[in-house]
Amino acid sequence: MLDKLEAIYERYIYLEEQLSDPSIASDMDKYTKISKEYKNLQEVVDKYKEYKELLGNIKTAQEMLAEDDAEMQEMAKMEMDELVPKREGLEEEIKVLLIPKDPEDSKDVIIEIRSGTGGDEASIFAGDLYKMYMKYFETQNWKVEAVSINEGTVGGYNKLVLEVFGNDVYGKLKFESGAHRVQRVPKTESQGRVHTSAATVVVMPKFEMEDIDINKADLKTDTFRASGAGGQHVNKTESGVRFTHLPTGIVSESTDGRSQHKNREIALQRLYVKIYEAKREAHDSKVSAARKSLVGTGDRSGKIRTYNYPQNRVTDHRINLTLYSLDKIMAGDINDIIEALQVAENAEKMKEGEMG
């Protein structure tokens, strides 16, 4: 474990030097990337320093135990009784910190929220989820840009596409992909009956071309006229963009953005995600019978969470977590759910590590 920690510390020092290099500081993209990695290593480095100091203290106490002086031995024994449990606790903490992080965890994301089954009530619920996430983003000091907003007829939204920037965004939001179900009496219901509606959330990490190793020559690009809701400009300009990755035949397109430039960016991100997932699936089936992890594939048909208003209850079905604080959760306090999912994912990774 010490070898691993020392390697991380060396990397941390190297990144620190890079951050003070004027040529890096003048390249904003490079600086942001290095700065993110540096911040991500901070917690491990702090624990490493604490651990090293503790090991030093244990060594000193062991040397005192070897002395002939009875009083000194007694002091050393008391010291050891305190230090050894401390070391065990710290080692457990470090083990969790050393669980390999998904390289995607530190990435920014594109998040799509769509109304599902349930008509107008589903659109209103999609709007409630949007408000919940926006409040959560605020607590995380993340920056948000709306790419596309399609409002519902009686409130809420049919579809929203947002870009979210900050620290560890995908690492926290990846668990949100899937179908979110709501049980409540809709505003549109005159009989006071509880209805079930749904909205779907898709969270995609923002990749760059070098992350996925795509050759520009392998991409075929088509532009087309976007159709449907979205204002007067829609049918007049060829703002829709479609990419085809020739080696795999994977296709992605976007008409969400208001400009061709924005649609190129979104379509490219969707393509990266599709190619990445195809590669990961191929790798998983080679290494083992593709393990269905807790996070899943973000398949929007998979019901992940139920929000029950009459009982003020939220249930996350993947880890059987039930909380009776729906009001707080809808006000953006979703930290407990995200942390519980992270703990479950880490436990799964540790189990895998032991089996491997």
N, C-alpha and C positions, 0 to 999 in steps of 0.2 A: 504493500500500500504506500509505503514511504517513497518508493521509486516513482510511482504514478504521481504523487503529490509534488515531488521535486521537479518532474518534467513539466507539470502544469505551472509551477512557480517560475521556471525558466521561460516558458512561453509568455507568461504575464509580464516579466521584466522586458522581454523582447518587444512586446506590444507597447509597453510604456515608452520605450526608446523611439519606436515608430511614430507614436503620437506627437513627439516633440521634434520630429523631422520636418523641416519647412516644406519639402517637396510633397510630403503626405498631407500636411495641413492645407496646402493649396488645392488638393484634389478632393472635393467635398464627398464624392461617392466613396472613395477609398477611406477617407478619414472616418466617415460614418460607420463603415463596415468594421474597421479596426476598433473603433470606440465601443461598438456593440459587443464584440468578442471580449474586449478588455473588461467591460462591466460584468459580463457573464461569468468571468473567472474570479471576480472579486471575492465572492462568498467562500469559494474553495480555498483561496489563498489566505483569507483571514483565519479559517479553521486550521489550515496547515501550520500557520505561525503559532497558533494556540497549542496545537498538538505537539509541535517541536519543543516548545517551552515546557510542556507537561512531561514529555519524555526526559528532558534534561533534569527536571526536578526529581523524577523517579530514580534516575541514575545516581543523583546526589544522595538520595535517601538510602539507596542500596549500598552505597559506599560507607555511609554512616552505620548501617547495620553490621558491616564487617569489622567495625572498630571494637576494641576491647572494653571501651567505656560503657558501662551498663546504662547510665543516664542517657547517653547519646543514642544507644540502641533503642531505648524506650521512646525517645522523641522520634527516631526514624520510623519505628513501627506505627506510631500514631499518624505520622505523615503518610506512610504507605497505605494505611487503612482509608485515608481520605483520597489519595491520588489514584489508586488502582480502579475503583468504581468510576471515577471521573474519566479515566482513560477509556474504559469500556463504553461509556455513554458517548464520548466524543468519537470513538471509532465507528459506532453505529450511525451517528450523524454524517460522518465523512463517507461511509459506504453509500448512503442515499445520495449524497452530492456527487459521488463518482459514477452513478448509474449513467451510462451513455445517453446523452440528450439527442433527440432527433435533430439533425442539422437544420431542419426546417423551423424548429421552435422559435428561433430568433427573428424569423422573417416577418415582414409586414403582410397584410392580407387584403383580399377582396372578399367582401361578405355580401351574399345575396339573401334577401328575406322575401318570400313570396306567400301570398294567401293560398291556402289549400282548399280542402272540402269545407263547405259551410257558408258559401255565398258571402253576403255583406258582412256577416259576423266574423268570417275568416279574415277579411280585409281589416276590420277593426282590430282584431287580435294581432295581425301582422304589425299594425301601427303601435300596439302596446309593447310588442317585443322590441320594436325599433327604439321606443322611448327608454325601455329597460336597458338596452345595450348602450345607448348614448350616455345615460347616467353613469353606467359602469366605466365607459371609456374615459369619462371625465375624472373619475377617481384614480384612474391609471395614468393620467396626464398624457393620453394618446391623442394624436391629431386625426381628424376625420374629414374626408372629402366625399361629398355625394356625387356619384357618377350619373345615376339615373333614378328618377322618382316618378312612379306611376300611381296616382291617387285612386282610392276606391270611390264608388259613387255616393256612399252615405258616410264617408269618413274612413280613416285608416288608409291602407295602401294595398294595391294589387301586387306591386313588386318594387323593391328598393335595391339598388346596388351601391355599396359604399367602399371606399378605400380607407384602411386604418393603418396609421404609422406610429411606431413607438418601440419600446423595449419588450421583447418576448411576447409579441402580439399573437403569433400563431400558436405558440406554446400554451397560451391560456384559452384561446378561442376555438382551437381545433375540436374540442369536445362538443361544440354547439351545433355541428353539422347533423342534420336529420330532421325528423318530423316532430314538431312541438304541438301538443294537443291541449285544448282548453275546454273546461266544462263549467258553464255558467248560464245564467238567464240573459239572453241577448237583449240589448236595448230595443231591438226590433220585434221582440216577442211580447204579445199582449196577454197571454195566458199565464205567464210566470213560470213556464217550464224550463228546466235545465237542458241546454243543447250542448252537443259536442262538435267543435270545429277544429281546424288545424291550420298551421302555417309551417312552411319548410324553410330551413336555414342551410345555406351552403357556405363553408368557409374555405377559401383557397389561399395557400401561401403564394406570395409574389416571388416568382423565380426570375432569374436573369439567364440569358442565353448560355453563358459559360457554366451555370449550375447543372444544366441538363445536357450540355454538349450537343447542341443542334447546329448543323451546318446551314448557313443561309441559303446555299445553293439547293438544299433539299426542300425548300418551302415554295409552294405555289400560292400566289396571292390573287384574290378576286375582290373587286368592289361591286356593290350593287345598291340599288335604291331601297332604303329601309321603308317598311310599310307598317301601318297600324298607328296606335295612339302615340302622341308625342309632339304635336304642334304642326304648324304650317310648313316648316322647312322639310319635313320628313320625306315627302315624295319627290322633292325637287332636286336634291343632291344625292350623289352616290356615296352616302356616309357609311353604309353597311360594309363590313370587311369580313372576308372568309379566308382562312389559311388551310392549306392541305399539306401535311407532312408526307412527302412522296414515298420514303422508304417504308413507312408503316401504314399509310393510307388514312391516318388519323386526321379528322377534320374538326375545326372549331370556327365559330363566327361570333360576331357581336353587332347588335344594332342599339345597344343600351346608351352609348354615349351620344352627345349632340354633335360631335365632330368626327371626321374620318380618323384623325390622329388618335383620339381617345378610343375609338372602336378598334383601331389597330392594336393598341396597348392591351385592351381587355381580351381581344381574340387571341393574342399571343400568349397572355397569361393562362387562358383556358387550355390552349394547346400544350403549354409547358406542363400543366397539371396532368392532362390526359396521358402525355408521353411518360411523365415521371411515374404515374400510377401503373401504366402498362409495364414499365421496366421493373417496378417494385414487385408487381404480381408475379412476373416471370422469375424474379430472384427468389421470392418467397416459396414458389412451388418447387424450385430447384433445391433450396436449402431444407425445406420441410413441407409437409402438407400445409398449404397456406393457412397460417394461424389467424383465426378471426379475433383480432384484438378488441379490447374494450372500446377503443375509440371507433372501431369499425372503419368502413370506407367512406363514411359520411353519406351513405346512401339515403336519399331523401325519403325513401319508402319506409325506412326503419324508424318506428316511434321511439324517441329517446326520453321524452319528458312529458308529464301531464300537470297542468295548472288547474287545480280545482278550487273555484272561487267560493262556493257555499261553505266549504270546510277550511278555507284559508290554507290549503295544502298544496305542496309541490312534490312530485315524486320523480326521481330520475331512475328509469327502469333498468339501466345498465348495471348499476351498483346497488339497487334496492334501497336508495336513500330517500327518506321521506322527511320533509321539514314543514312545520306548521307556521310558516312565516311568509306566506305568499305576498302580503302587502309590502314587506321589506324587499323581497326579491324583485317584484315589479318596479320598485323604486331604485333598482340598479344594484342592490346588495347581493350579488351572485357569487361572491368570493368563496363562501363555504362550499357551494356546489363544485366550483372549479377546483378548489383544493382537494376535496374528497376524490374527484376523478383523477387528479394528478397522483395522489397517494395510491389509488388502486392501480394506476398504470405503472407506477414505480415498483409496487409489490409484484406485479406480473413480470416486469423486466428482471427483478432480482431472482424470482423463481426460475426464469429462463436461464439466467446466468449460472445458477447453482446446477441446473440440469445439464447445461452445456459444459 
